[in-house]
C-alpha cells in the first residue's frame, strides 16, 4: 500500500480547509500576533508546516469553545489569568443557557395560550388563563404589557384583577367602554379648565370604586396573595431585561395626551387618593 504524496508545507487555502477555518481568519491571526508568519515559497506565498498547523488547530478548538482571541494569545504566552477568563466564559455560557431556557418557556407559553397572552410572564398569564376566548381586549393585553415592564410581573398580576372583573361583569365592561370613548375625546380642542373634565373624573372614580368592590367580593385579591407568597420563586424571572426605576420607565413611555387629558388623569388620581384617605369607610368619589 502506497501512501499519498505527503507535502512538507501547504498553502494557506489548504491549511484553512484542514483546520476548518478560512484564509481570511488565518490572515487575521497573523495580524494580531496569534499565529506567527510562516516561511514563504519561491512564489512569495505563505507555506505552513506541521507546527503551524498544530497551532492553528489549537486556536480553532479554543475559539469554538468561545474563548476570546486575546485569552487564547494569553494562554499561548503563559500569561496568568486564563483561569479567570475561563471562569468568566463559563458564567457567560450559563447566562446564555438560562436566556435560551427562558425563550423556550416563552414560546411554549405562547403556543399553549394560542394568543399574545403567552408572552406575558407566567404570573400574569396564569391569572388570565381561564378566561374565555375574546374576554380580554387587545388593549387590555397592551396595558398589561406596559404595566409588566414598569412595575414588574407582580404589578401586572395585580392589575389583571381589574381585567378579570371587566371580563366577567358585562355592566362594568360597558361602563369602561363608555368612559374610554369619552376620555378619547379629551383632545387638544378642549381646555384643561373645561368643567366637564371634573365631572368625567368623578365618573371614572366612581367606576374604579365599583370595580374595586367587585374585586373584593370575588376574592381575586386573596388569589393574588398566593402569588405574593411565590414572589421569591419568580424574583429572577426578568433578570435578563434591562432594569430601570419606575419613574424612569414612566418617563420613557410616550402617551399622546392632550393638556386636557393630562389634567383629567391628574384629577382622577387626586379623587382616588382622597377617597382612600379614610380606610374605615367605603371609598366614595
C-alpha positions in Angstrom: 0.0 0.0 0.0 1.4 3.3 -1.0 0.8 6.5 1.0 -0.5 9.5 -0.9 2.1 12.3 -1.5 2.6 14.0 1.8 3.5 17.7 1.5 6.1 19.2 3.8 4.3 22.5 3.7 0.9 23.6 2.4 -0.6 26.8 1.1 -3.0 29.0 3.1 -6.1 27.6 1.4 -5.2 24.0 2.3 -4.2 25.0 5.8 -7.6 26.7 6.3 -9.5 23.8 4.8 -7.8 21.3 7.1 -8.3 23.4 10.2 -11.9 24.2 9.4 -11.4 27.9 9.1 -10.9 30.5 6.4 -7.8 32.1 4.8 -9.2 35.5 6.0 -9.3 34.2 9.6 -5.7 32.9 9.3 -4.5 36.3 8.0 -6.2 37.9 11.0 -4.4 35.6 13.3 -1.2 36.8 11.8 -2.2 40.4 12.0 -2.8 40.2 15.8 0.2 38.1 16.5 -1.7 35.0 17.4 -0.1 32.9 14.7 3.5 33.6 13.5 4.0 34.4 9.8 5.3 31.2 8.2 8.0 30.9 5.6 7.2 31.9 2.1 7.9 29.9 -1.0 9.6 30.9 -4.2 6.3 32.4 -5.4 6.2 34.6 -2.2 3.2 32.8 -0.9 2.9 31.6 2.7 3.7 27.9 3.3 2.5 26.2 6.5 4.3 23.4 8.2 3.4 20.9 10.9 4.0 23.2 13.9 1.9 25.9 12.2 -0.9 23.5 11.7 -0.9 22.3 15.3 -1.0 25.9 16.5 -3.9 26.6 14.1 -5.8 23.6 15.3 -5.5 24.7 18.9 -6.7 28.2 18.0 -9.6 26.8 16.2 -10.6 24.5 19.1 -10.3 27.2 21.7 -12.3 29.7 19.5 -15.0 27.1 19.0 -15.2 26.8 22.8 -15.9 30.6 23.0 -12.6 31.7 24.3 -11.7 35.1 23.0 -8.6 35.6 20.8 -7.0 37.8 23.4 -7.3 35.0 26.0 -6.1 32.4 23.5 -3.0 34.5 23.0 -2.5 34.9 26.8 -2.7 31.1 27.2 0.0 30.6 24.5 2.2 33.2 26.1 1.8 31.5 29.5 0.3 34.7 31.0 -1.7 34.4 34.2 -5.4 35.0 34.2 -6.5 32.3 31.8 -8.4 30.5 34.5 -10.2 33.7 35.3 -11.1 34.1 31.7 -12.4 30.6 31.6 -14.5 31.2 34.7 -16.0 34.3 33.1 -16.7 32.3 30.0 -18.4 29.6 32.0 -20.6 32.3 33.7 -21.4 33.8 30.3 -22.4 30.4 28.9 -24.6 29.7 31.9 -26.3 33.1 31.4 -26.9 32.3 27.7 -28.2 28.9 28.6 -30.7 30.5 31.1 -31.7 33.0 28.4 -32.4 30.2 25.9 -34.4 28.3 28.5 -36.5 31.4 29.2 -37.0 31.9 25.5 -38.1 28.3 25.1 -40.5 28.7 28.0 -42.0 31.9 26.4 -42.5 30.1 23.1 -44.1 27.2 24.9 -46.5 29.6 26.8 -47.3 31.3 23.5 -48.2 28.1 21.8 -50.1 26.8 24.7 -52.1 30.0 25.2 -52.6 30.5 21.4 -52.5 34.2 21.9 -50.2 37.1 22.9 -51.1 36.3 26.5 -48.4 33.7 26.4 -45.8 36.4 26.0 -46.6 37.8 29.4 -44.9 36.4 32.5 -46.3 33.2 34.0 -47.6 35.2 37.0 -49.7 37.4 34.8 -50.7 34.8 32.2 -51.7 32.3 34.9 -54.2 34.9 36.3 -56.0 35.2 33.0 -55.6 31.7 31.6 -59.1 30.5 32.5 -61.0 33.5 30.9 -63.0 32.5 27.8 -61.5 33.4 24.3 -62.1 37.0 23.4 -62.8 38.1 27.0 -59.7 40.1 27.0 -59.5 43.0 24.6 -56.2 43.7 22.6 -56.0 47.0 24.5 -56.2 45.0 27.8 -53.2 43.0 26.8 -51.3 46.1 25.6 -51.9 47.7 29.0 -50.7 44.6 30.9 -47.6 44.5 28.7 -46.8 48.1 29.7 -47.6 47.6 33.3 -45.4 44.5 33.5 -42.5 46.5 32.0 -42.9 49.3 34.5 -44.0 47.6 37.7 -42.8 44.0 37.0 -44.8 40.8 36.9 -46.4 41.3 40.4 -47.7 44.7 39.5 -49.2 43.4 36.3 -50.7 40.4 38.1 -52.4 42.8 40.5 -53.7 44.7 37.5 -55.0 41.5 36.0 -57.7 41.5 38.7 -59.2 44.6 37.1 -59.4 42.9 33.7 -60.9 39.7 35.1 -63.6 41.8 36.8 -64.3 43.6 33.5 -64.4 40.4 31.5 -66.8 38.7 33.9 -69.2 41.6 34.6 -70.8 43.0 31.4 -72.2 46.1 33.1 -68.7 47.1 34.3 -67.3 46.4 30.8 -70.0 48.6 29.2 -69.2 51.5 31.6 -65.5 51.0 31.0 -66.1 51.3 27.2 -68.2 54.4 27.6 -65.7 56.1 29.8 -62.8 55.2 27.4 -64.7 56.6 24.5 -65.4 59.9 26.4 -61.7 60.1 27.5 -60.6 59.7 23.9 -62.5 62.9 23.2 -60.3 64.9 25.6 -58.2 66.2 22.7 -56.3 69.5 22.0 -59.5 71.3 21.2 -60.6 71.1 24.9 -59.3 73.5 27.5 -57.7 71.9 30.6 -60.1 74.2 32.6 -63.2 72.8 31.0 -65.7 71.9 33.8 -66.6 68.7 32.0 -63.2 67.3 33.0 -64.0 67.4 36.7 -67.3 65.7 36.1 -65.8 62.9 34.0 -63.0 62.4 36.6 -65.7 61.9 39.2 -67.4 59.3 36.9 -64.1 57.5 36.4 -63.5 57.5 40.2 -67.0 56.0 40.8 -66.3 53.3 38.2 -63.0 52.4 39.8 -64.7 52.2 43.1 -67.3 49.8 41.7 -64.5 47.7 40.2 -62.7 47.6 43.5 -65.8 46.4 45.3 -66.3 43.7 42.7 -62.7 42.5 43.0 -63.1 42.4 46.8 -66.3 40.4 46.7 -64.9 37.9 44.1 -61.8 37.1 46.2 -59.4 38.0 43.5 -57.2 39.7 45.9 -57.0 36.6 48.0 -55.8 34.7 45.0 -53.2 37.4 44.4 -51.9 36.9 47.9 -50.9 33.4 46.9 -48.9 34.9 44.1 -47.2 37.3 46.5 -46.1 34.3 48.6 -44.4 33.0 45.4 -42.5 36.2 44.8 -39.1 34.8 45.7 -39.6 31.9 43.4 -40.1 34.2 40.4 -37.9 37.1 41.6 -35.2 36.3 39.0 -37.6 35.9 36.1 -36.8 39.2 34.5 -33.1 39.3 35.3 -32.1 39.4 31.7 -34.1 42.5 31.0 -32.5 45.9 31.4 -33.8 47.3 34.7 -34.8 50.8 35.4 -36.7 52.6 38.1 -40.5 53.0 38.0 -40.2 56.8 37.4 -37.6 56.3 34.7 -39.8 53.8 32.9 -42.9 56.0 33.1 -40.9 58.9 31.7 -39.8 56.8 28.7 -43.3 55.5 27.8 -44.9 58.0 25.4 -48.6 58.8 25.5 -50.2 61.2 23.1 -52.2 63.0 25.8 -53.6 66.5 25.4 -53.3 69.0 28.2 -57.0 68.4 28.9 -56.3 64.6 29.2 -53.4 65.2 31.4 -55.4 67.4 33.7 -58.1 64.8 33.7 -55.7 62.0 34.7 -54.3 64.1 37.5 -57.8 64.9 38.8 -58.7 61.2 38.8 -55.6 60.4 40.9 -56.5 63.2 43.3 -60.0 61.9 43.7 -58.9 58.3 44.2 -56.2 59.4 46.7 -58.7 61.5 48.6 -61.3 58.7 48.7 -58.7 56.3 50.1 -57.5 58.5 52.9 -60.2 57.2 55.3 -59.8 53.4 55.1 -62.6 52.9 57.7 -65.3 53.9 55.4 -66.2 52.6 51.9 -64.5 54.6 49.2 -66.7 57.1 47.5 -65.9 59.8 45.0 
